[in-house]
Amino acid sequence: MIDPRHSPDIPIDRKAEDWAAAALSVIPGLGHLFKGYYGLGFGLMLVGFPLSLFVGILIGFCTLGLGLILPVMFWIGVMGHAYCIDSRHHVHHHTARPA
């Protein structure tokens, strides 16, 4: 049986998927998980954002709070990356279809 989600006749609204990934990136890494980048998504959630938050707070003490912009810049960058990358869920594999 052919999966209708992978049918070339059904258009995929990639723009809506991109915006959904960016919106889900309010929690850094969740947009990447949504698009199928599981390693990167979990890495951003468990290591990337906590590390950027720690470094931002640490630098914030030395720069009178100016370093707190680093986690915000990281978060915006993650959102932009989640928006721009292609989804891994819509890759068509060239396999023989069942008769």
TIVO-2410 file (N, C-alpha, C; in nm, 3 decimals):
# residues 99
REC num residu      c1      c2      c3 atome chaine
REC   1      M   0.084  -0.118   0.000     N      A
REC   1      M   0.000   0.000   0.000    CA      A
REC   1      M   0.089   0.125   0.000     C      A
REC   2      I   0.052   0.223  -0.077     N      A
REC   2      I   0.129   0.346  -0.090    CA      A
REC   2      I   0.080   0.445   0.015     C      A
REC   3      D   0.174   0.505   0.083     N      A
REC   3      D   0.142   0.604   0.185    CA      A
REC   3      D   0.097   0.733   0.116     C      A
REC   4      P  -0.026   0.781   0.140     N      A
REC   4      P  -0.074   0.901   0.070    CA      A
REC   4      P   0.002   1.027   0.109     C      A
REC   5      R   0.072   1.027   0.222     N      A
REC   5      R   0.148   1.146   0.260    CA      A
REC   5      R   0.269   1.167   0.169     C      A
REC   6      H   0.314   1.061   0.102     N      A
REC   6      H   0.430   1.070   0.015    CA      A
REC   6      H   0.392   1.067  -0.133     C      A
REC   7      S   0.267   1.088  -0.162     N      A
REC   7      S   0.221   1.089  -0.299    CA      A
REC   7      S   0.264   1.218  -0.368     C      A
REC   8      P   0.319   1.210  -0.488     N      A
REC   8      P   0.361   1.333  -0.558    CA      A
REC   8      P   0.242   1.417  -0.602     C      A
REC   9      D   0.120   1.361  -0.601     N      A
REC   9      D   0.002   1.435  -0.643    CA      A
REC   9      D  -0.049   1.530  -0.536     C      A
REC  10      I  -0.012   1.507  -0.412     N      A
REC  10      I  -0.059   1.591  -0.302    CA      A
REC  10      I   0.046   1.697  -0.274     C      A
REC  11      P   0.011   1.825  -0.294     N      A
REC  11      P   0.110   1.930  -0.268    CA      A
REC  11      P   0.138   1.944  -0.119     C      A
REC  12      I   0.262   1.970  -0.088     N      A
REC  12      I   0.301   1.987   0.051    CA      A
REC  12      I   0.320   2.135   0.076     C      A
REC  13      D   0.254   2.187   0.178     N      A
REC  13      D   0.268   2.328   0.211    CA      A
REC  13      D   0.394   2.345   0.296     C      A
REC  14      R   0.506   2.360   0.227     N      A
REC  14      R   0.635   2.369   0.297    CA      A
REC  14      R   0.648   2.500   0.375     C      A
REC  15      K   0.584   2.606   0.329     N      A
REC  15      K   0.594   2.733   0.399    CA      A
REC  15      K   0.530   2.723   0.537     C      A
REC  16      A   0.416   2.658   0.546     N      A
REC  16      A   0.350   2.641   0.676    CA      A
REC  16      A   0.434   2.553   0.767     C      A
REC  17      E   0.498   2.452   0.709     N      A
REC  17      E   0.585   2.364   0.788    CA      A
REC  17      E   0.705   2.441   0.841     C      A
REC  18      D   0.761   2.531   0.759     N      A
REC  18      D   0.874   2.612   0.802    CA      A
REC  18      D   0.835   2.705   0.917     C      A
REC  19      W   0.719   2.768   0.905     N      A
REC  19      W   0.673   2.858   1.012    CA      A
REC  19      W   0.643   2.779   1.139     C      A
REC  20      A   0.588   2.660   1.125     N      A
REC  20      A   0.561   2.576   1.243    CA      A
REC  20      A   0.690   2.539   1.313     C      A
REC  21      A   0.793   2.505   1.236     N      A
REC  21      A   0.923   2.471   1.295    CA      A
REC  21      A   0.983   2.591   1.368     C      A
REC  22      A   0.972   2.709   1.309     N      A
REC  22      A   1.023   2.830   1.375    CA      A
REC  22      A   0.946   2.858   1.503     C      A
REC  23      A   0.815   2.841   1.499     N      A
REC  23      A   0.733   2.865   1.619    CA      A
REC  23      A   0.765   2.763   1.729     C      A
REC  24      L   0.787   2.639   1.690     N      A
REC  24      L   0.821   2.537   1.789    CA      A
REC  24      L   0.958   2.561   1.850     C      A
REC  25      S   1.042   2.638   1.782     N      A
REC  25      S   1.176   2.665   1.832    CA      A
REC  25      S   1.176   2.765   1.947     C      A
REC  26      V   1.058   2.801   1.997     N      A
REC  26      V   1.052   2.877   2.121    CA      A
REC  26      V   1.124   2.796   2.229     C      A
REC  27      I   1.113   2.665   2.219     N      A
REC  27      I   1.196   2.573   2.297    CA      A
REC  27      I   1.304   2.527   2.200     C      A
REC  28      P   1.428   2.578   2.215     N      A
REC  28      P   1.533   2.547   2.117    CA      A
REC  28      P   1.552   2.398   2.096     C      A
REC  29      G   1.547   2.357   1.970     N      A
REC  29      G   1.563   2.217   1.932    CA      A
REC  29      G   1.433   2.151   1.894     C      A
REC  30      L   1.321   2.202   1.940     N      A
REC  30      L   1.192   2.139   1.911    CA      A
REC  30      L   1.155   2.152   1.763     C      A
REC  31      G   1.190   2.263   1.701     N      A
REC  31      G   1.165   2.280   1.557    CA      A
REC  31      G   1.248   2.185   1.474     C      A
REC  32      H   1.370   2.157   1.518     N      A
REC  32      H   1.456   2.061   1.448    CA      A
REC  32      H   1.400   1.920   1.463     C      A
REC  33      L   1.348   1.887   1.581     N      A
REC  33      L   1.284   1.757   1.599    CA      A
REC  33      L   1.163   1.744   1.507     C      A
REC  34      F   1.086   1.851   1.494     N      A
REC  34      F   0.968   1.854   1.409    CA      A
REC  34      F   1.004   1.826   1.263     C      A
REC  35      K   1.119   1.875   1.218     N      A
REC  35      K   1.161   1.856   1.080    CA      A
REC  35      K   1.241   1.728   1.058     C      A
REC  36      G   1.263   1.651   1.163     N      A
REC  36      G   1.328   1.521   1.148    CA      A
REC  36      G   1.476   1.518   1.180     C      A
REC  37      Y   1.532   1.625   1.231     N      A
REC  37      Y   1.673   1.630   1.269    CA      A
REC  37      Y   1.684   1.597   1.418     C      A
REC  38      Y   1.676   1.469   1.450     N      A
REC  38      Y   1.664   1.427   1.590    CA      A
REC  38      Y   1.793   1.450   1.669     C      A
REC  39      G   1.907   1.418   1.612     N      A
REC  39      G   2.033   1.439   1.682    CA      A
REC  39      G   2.058   1.585   1.712     C      A
REC  40      L   2.039   1.669   1.612     N      A
REC  40      L   2.059   1.813   1.629    CA      A
REC  40      L   1.957   1.870   1.727     C      A
REC  41      G   1.833   1.827   1.717     N      A
REC  41      G   1.727   1.877   1.805    CA      A
REC  41      G   1.755   1.846   1.951     C      A
REC  42      F   1.787   1.719   1.979     N      A
REC  42      F   1.817   1.682   2.117    CA      A
REC  42      F   1.945   1.748   2.166     C      A
REC  43      G   2.043   1.762   2.076     N      A
REC  43      G   2.167   1.830   2.114    CA      A
REC  43      G   2.144   1.975   2.152     C      A
REC  44      L   2.060   2.044   2.075     N      A
REC  44      L   2.029   2.184   2.107    CA      A
REC  44      L   1.952   2.195   2.238     C      A
REC  45      M   1.861   2.101   2.260     N      A
REC  45      M   1.781   2.104   2.383    CA      A
REC  45      M   1.865   2.076   2.507     C      A
REC  46      L   1.947   1.972   2.499     N      A
REC  46      L   2.015   1.923   2.618    CA      A
REC  46      L   2.151   1.988   2.642     C      A
REC  47      V   2.217   2.036   2.536     N      A
REC  47      V   2.352   2.091   2.552    CA      A
REC  47      V   2.359   2.236   2.505     C      A
REC  48      G   2.315   2.261   2.384     N      A
REC  48      G   2.335   2.392   2.322    CA      A
REC  48      G   2.275   2.508   2.397     C      A
REC  49      F   2.146   2.503   2.424     N      A
REC  49      F   2.082   2.616   2.492    CA      A
REC  49      F   2.125   2.629   2.637     C      A
REC  50      P   2.132   2.521   2.715     N      A
REC  50      P   2.182   2.538   2.852    CA      A
REC  50      P   2.324   2.596   2.857     C      A
REC  51      L   2.410   2.553   2.765     N      A
REC  51      L   2.546   2.605   2.761    CA      A
REC  51      L   2.547   2.752   2.724     C      A
REC  52      S   2.467   2.792   2.625     N      A
REC  52      S   2.463   2.934   2.587    CA      A
REC  52      S   2.405   3.019   2.700     C      A
REC  53      L   2.309   2.965   2.774     N      A
REC  53      L   2.252   3.037   2.888    CA      A
REC  53      L   2.356   3.054   2.998     C      A
REC  54      F   2.430   2.948   3.027     N      A
REC  54      F   2.534   2.954   3.129    CA      A
REC  54      F   2.643   3.055   3.091     C      A
REC  55      V   2.690   3.048   2.967     N      A
REC  55      V   2.795   3.140   2.922    CA      A
REC  55      V   2.741   3.283   2.920     C      A
REC  56      G   2.616   3.302   2.879     N      A
REC  56      G   2.558   3.436   2.877    CA      A
REC  56      G   2.547   3.496   3.016     C      A
REC  57      I   2.506   3.415   3.114     N      A
REC  57      I   2.497   3.464   3.252    CA      A
REC  57      I   2.636   3.493   3.307     C      A
REC  58      L   2.730   3.404   3.278     N      A
REC  58      L   2.867   3.424   3.325    CA      A
REC  58      L   2.928   3.552   3.267     C      A
REC  59      I   2.913   3.572   3.138     N      A
REC  59      I   2.964   3.694   3.075    CA      A
REC  59      I   2.882   3.815   3.119     C      A
REC  60      G   2.755   3.794   3.149     N      A
REC  60      G   2.670   3.903   3.196    CA      A
REC  60      G   2.719   3.965   3.325     C      A
REC  61      F   2.776   3.884   3.413     N      A
REC  61      F   2.833   3.938   3.536    CA      A
REC  61      F   2.952   4.029   3.508     C      A
REC  62      C   3.030   3.994   3.408     N      A
REC  62      C   3.150   4.072   3.376    CA      A
REC  62      C   3.120   4.196   3.294     C      A
REC  63      T   3.007   4.199   3.225     N      A
REC  63      T   2.978   4.309   3.133    CA      A
REC  63      T   2.854   4.389   3.174     C      A
REC  64      L   2.820   4.382   3.302     N      A
REC  64      L   2.704   4.453   3.355    CA      A
REC  64      L   2.574   4.416   3.283     C      A
REC  65      G   2.559   4.290   3.250     N      A
REC  65      G   2.436   4.240   3.190    CA      A
REC  65      G   2.435   4.235   3.039     C      A
REC  66      L   2.535   4.292   2.975     N      A
REC  66      L   2.538   4.295   2.829    CA      A
REC  66      L   2.553   4.154   2.770     C      A
REC  67      G   2.617   4.065   2.841     N      A
REC  67      G   2.636   3.929   2.793    CA      A
REC  67      G   2.508   3.848   2.787     C      A
REC  68      L   2.402   3.897   2.850     N      A
REC  68      L   2.275   3.824   2.847    CA      A
REC  68      L   2.211   3.825   2.708     C      A
REC  69      I   2.266   3.905   2.618     N      A
REC  69      I   2.216   3.906   2.481    CA      A
REC  69      I   2.257   3.778   2.407     C      A
REC  70      L   2.363   3.710   2.452     N      A
REC  70      L   2.411   3.589   2.383    CA      A
REC  70      L   2.306   3.478   2.376     C      A
REC  71      P   2.238   3.442   2.486     N      A
REC  71      P   2.135   3.338   2.472    CA      A
REC  71      P   2.021   3.379   2.380     C      A
REC  72      V   1.989   3.508   2.379     N      A
REC  72      V   1.882   3.556   2.290    CA      A
REC  72      V   1.925   3.544   2.144     C      A
REC  73      M   2.049   3.580   2.116     N      A
REC  73      M   2.100   3.566   1.980    CA      A
REC  73      M   2.106   3.419   1.938     C      A
REC  74      F   2.145   3.332   2.030     N      A
REC  74      F   2.147   3.188   2.003    CA      A
REC  74      F   2.006   3.139   1.971     C      A
REC  75      W   1.910   3.181   2.049     N      A
REC  75      W   1.771   3.139   2.032    CA      A
REC  75      W   1.716   3.186   1.897     C      A
REC  76      I   1.745   3.309   1.858     N      A
REC  76      I   1.700   3.360   1.729    CA      A
REC  76      I   1.768   3.284   1.615     C      A
REC  77      G   1.896   3.253   1.632     N      A
REC  77      G   1.967   3.175   1.530    CA      A
REC  77      G   1.910   3.036   1.514     C      A
REC  78      V   1.873   2.972   1.625     N      A
REC  78      V   1.812   2.839   1.619    CA      A
REC  78      V   1.678   2.845   1.548     C      A
REC  79      M   1.600   2.949   1.577     N      A
REC  79      M   1.471   2.965   1.509    CA      A
REC  79      M   1.490   2.983   1.358     C      A
REC  80      G   1.587   3.066   1.321     N      A
REC  80      G   1.613   3.088   1.179    CA      A
REC  80      G   1.661   2.962   1.109     C      A
REC  81      H   1.745   2.885   1.176     N      A
REC  81      H   1.795   2.761   1.117    CA      A
REC  81      H   1.681   2.660   1.101     C      A
REC  82      A   1.595   2.649   1.201     N      A
REC  82      A   1.481   2.557   1.191    CA      A
REC  82      A   1.389   2.596   1.077     C      A
REC  83      Y   1.375   2.725   1.051     N      A
REC  83      Y   1.292   2.773   0.942    CA      A
REC  83      Y   1.354   2.739   0.806     C      A
REC  84      C   1.486   2.752   0.794     N      A
REC  84      C   1.553   2.742   0.664    CA      A
REC  84      C   1.587   2.600   0.619     C      A
REC  85      I   1.606   2.507   0.712     N      A
REC  85      I   1.650   2.374   0.670    CA      A
REC  85      I   1.534   2.296   0.607     C      A
REC  86      D   1.568   2.205   0.518     N      A
REC  86      D   1.468   2.120   0.456    CA      A
REC  86      D   1.424   2.011   0.552     C      A
REC  87      S   1.300   1.972   0.540     N      A
REC  87      S   1.248   1.866   0.624    CA      A
REC  87      S   1.297   1.730   0.576     C      A
REC  88      R   1.327   1.644   0.667     N      A
REC  88      R   1.368   1.508   0.631    CA      A
REC  88      R   1.248   1.415   0.614     C      A
REC  89      H   1.130   1.462   0.645     N      A
REC  89      H   1.011   1.376   0.636    CA      A
REC  89      H   0.958   1.362   0.495     C      A
REC  90      H   0.995   1.451   0.405     N      A
REC  90      H   0.939   1.450   0.270    CA      A
REC  90      H   1.040   1.407   0.165     C      A
REC  91      V   1.134   1.327   0.206     N      A
REC  91      V   1.234   1.275   0.112    CA      A
REC  91      V   1.173   1.154   0.043     C      A
REC  92      H   1.171   1.156  -0.091     N      A
REC  92      H   1.116   1.045  -0.166    CA      A
REC  92      H   1.227   0.945  -0.196     C      A
REC  93      H   1.205   0.823  -0.155     N      A
REC  93      H   1.302   0.718  -0.180    CA      A
REC  93      H   1.267   0.649  -0.311     C      A
REC  94      H   1.366   0.616  -0.388     N      A
REC  94      H   1.344   0.550  -0.517    CA      A
REC  94      H   1.343   0.400  -0.496     C      A
REC  95      T   1.230   0.352  -0.452     N      A
REC  95      T   1.214   0.208  -0.431    CA      A
REC  95      T   1.101   0.158  -0.521     C      A
REC  96      A   1.103   0.031  -0.543     N      A
REC  96      A   0.998  -0.028  -0.626    CA      A
REC  96      A   0.866  -0.026  -0.550     C      A
REC  97      R   0.762   0.010  -0.621     N      A
REC  97      R   0.629   0.009  -0.559    CA      A
REC  97      R   0.570  -0.131  -0.569     C      A
REC  98      P   0.494  -0.169  -0.469     N      A
REC  98      P   0.431  -0.302  -0.474    CA      A
REC  98      P   0.328  -0.309  -0.587     C      A
REC  99      A   0.316  -0.424  -0.643     N      A
REC  99      A   0.223  -0.442  -0.757    CA      A
REC  99      A   0.081  -0.451  -0.711     C      A
***
